[in-house]
Amino acid sequence: MLGSPISHSLSPVLHRAAYAATGLDWTYDAVDVDEARLPGFLESLDGSWRGLSLTMPLKRTVMPLLDEATDRARLAGAANTVVLSEGLRTGHNTDIGGAAAALRARWDGPCTRAVVVGAGATAASVVLALVGLGCTEVTLLVRSPTRARATVEALARHPEPPRVTVALAAEHEPTVTDVLVSTVPAVSQDPLLPWVRTTGVVFEAVYDPWPTPFAAAAHAAGVPLVGGFDLLLHQAAEQVVLMTGLGEAPLEAMRAAGRRALAERSGVTWG
């Protein structure tokens, strides 16, 4: 797992649990790599490496460093997974499939309208997942419209693009929506908590610290909640399949290991 900062990541727990459950003697570690060091790190890898997971701020930075990219990665303009085989780097985006699986595991309601707080690479992937589930209207709440440019461009590349509105988070009043997605840090969420009362489901992409203000507000209000751990789990399961070649990942073993680790950190067992 590459990113910066990276010490909070639960990805090593999930992947190691998968390897243990399937009898693979593999290692998986978190390595602090920022955008400036990513090209050199990729060049330093030898044939013993099978794949990489990437988090902020590398998902978009890695794209021009790849030999190949899947349709989903090209559509999102971001890759959170790099599979290494025969000297080639192939970029994948498992956030899109992971987001769709995470949402449908906890919510079977409509996804026609979405409000998304933030507009980074994770936001783009989650919205693309929602579009695949029927979303036709998206409002991106941002601090500055320029922050949304790459995500707006990614949505425009979709064969059936949704109608996108970009609004300043500080000025937009809550409106009724099917899905409220937050991809911003916990420290930035408090001013937008009134949106929780106007949505069918809250999708909180952050899992550390837990619970975030959005997650706590949804839990208190009885609003269905898709947590950041749900997204992490389902996208990691897809990564395990891509990197190992297994037919499926041991999802329940990964879930159990991740929940134990998250509960040890936060003392909270829900979400």
VENBEL-V952961 format. One record per residue. PSI is psi in whole degrees, 0 to 359 (999 if undefined). Layout:
PSI + PSI
This chain:
124 + 144 + 179 + 116 + 162 + 352 + 337 + 349 + 135 + 358 + 318 + 322 + 315 + 313 + 319 + 323 + 321 + 316 + 319 + 319 + 335 + 4 + 21 + 130 + 65 + 159 + 155 + 121 + 159 + 128 + 125 + 110 + 125 + 183 + 321 + 327 + 351 + 313 + 315 + 322 + 315 + 320 + 336 + 351 + 140 + 187 + 353 + 347 + 134 + 333 + 167 + 142 + 144 + 140 + 192 + 141 + 34 + 351 + 325 + 327 + 326 + 339 + 310 + 354 + 2 + 155 + 325 + 158 + 143 + 167 + 319 + 318 + 318 + 320 + 314 + 339 + 25 + 142 + 129 + 3 + 135 + 120 + 131 + 118 + 129 + 40 + 2 + 147 + 116 + 123 + 136 + 158 + 102 + 355 + 324 + 306 + 323 + 321 + 317 + 316 + 319 + 316 + 311 + 340 + 339 + 350 + 124 + 16 + 185 + 154 + 31 + 318 + 137 + 142 + 128 + 122 + 114 + 161 + 33 + 195 + 321 + 320 + 315 + 316 + 318 + 317 + 321 + 324 + 318 + 321 + 320 + 340 + 7 + 7 + 130 + 348 + 126 + 131 + 122 + 119 + 117 + 165 + 331 + 134 + 331 + 335 + 340 + 356 + 310 + 323 + 319 + 318 + 321 + 317 + 326 + 336 + 345 + 142 + 330 + 73 + 144 + 166 + 125 + 131 + 130 + 126 + 153 + 126 + 323 + 344 + 350 + 127 + 148 + 139 + 159 + 133 + 161 + 317 + 130 + 119 + 132 + 127 + 12 + 159 + 155 + 325 + 347 + 3 + 331 + 316 + 344 + 8 + 333 + 337 + 336 + 328 + 354 + 13 + 157 + 326 + 146 + 129 + 103 + 112 + 345 + 141 + 356 + 118 + 157 + 136 + 149 + 166 + 319 + 315 + 317 + 320 + 318 + 316 + 316 + 325 + 355 + 22 + 132 + 139 + 126 + 118 + 164 + 329 + 324 + 314 + 313 + 316 + 310 + 325 + 327 + 323 + 320 + 324 + 318 + 316 + 316 + 318 + 327 + 336 + 6 + 154 + 327 + 159 + 152 + 78 + 316 + 323 + 320 + 317 + 313 + 315 + 317 + 319 + 321 + 314 + 320 + 320 + 324 + 325 + 313 + 338 + 5 + 132 + 354 + 165 + 999
